Amino acid sequence: MVMMVAKKSDVCSATLILSQTVDVNALAAALVTEDVGIETHSSSLSVRVTAENISDLRARLNTTLRSIQAASEALIEVNRSR
């Protein structure tokens, strides 16, 4: 694996792949208000986050991960109450 060192001012992106999630469509729906690219597959969700620089990418990743965590916890509670 080759790791490139990005400058603080470089445009950059990161892709999160969540596989074997319980409800891919529900997690994707939770991210519609985020500024991310979303691809759903039968058992996985791909989320692409882009930003103008590393600092903004970190902030957007944090926000996206918090949204995913909140949606996941809500789904767990819904499934638990059934």
Secondary structure, DSSP 8 states (H G I E B T S, - for coil): -------TTS-EEEEEEEES-S-HHHHHHHTTTSS-EEEE-SSEEEEEEEESSHHHHHHHHHHHHHHHHHHHHHHHHHHHH-
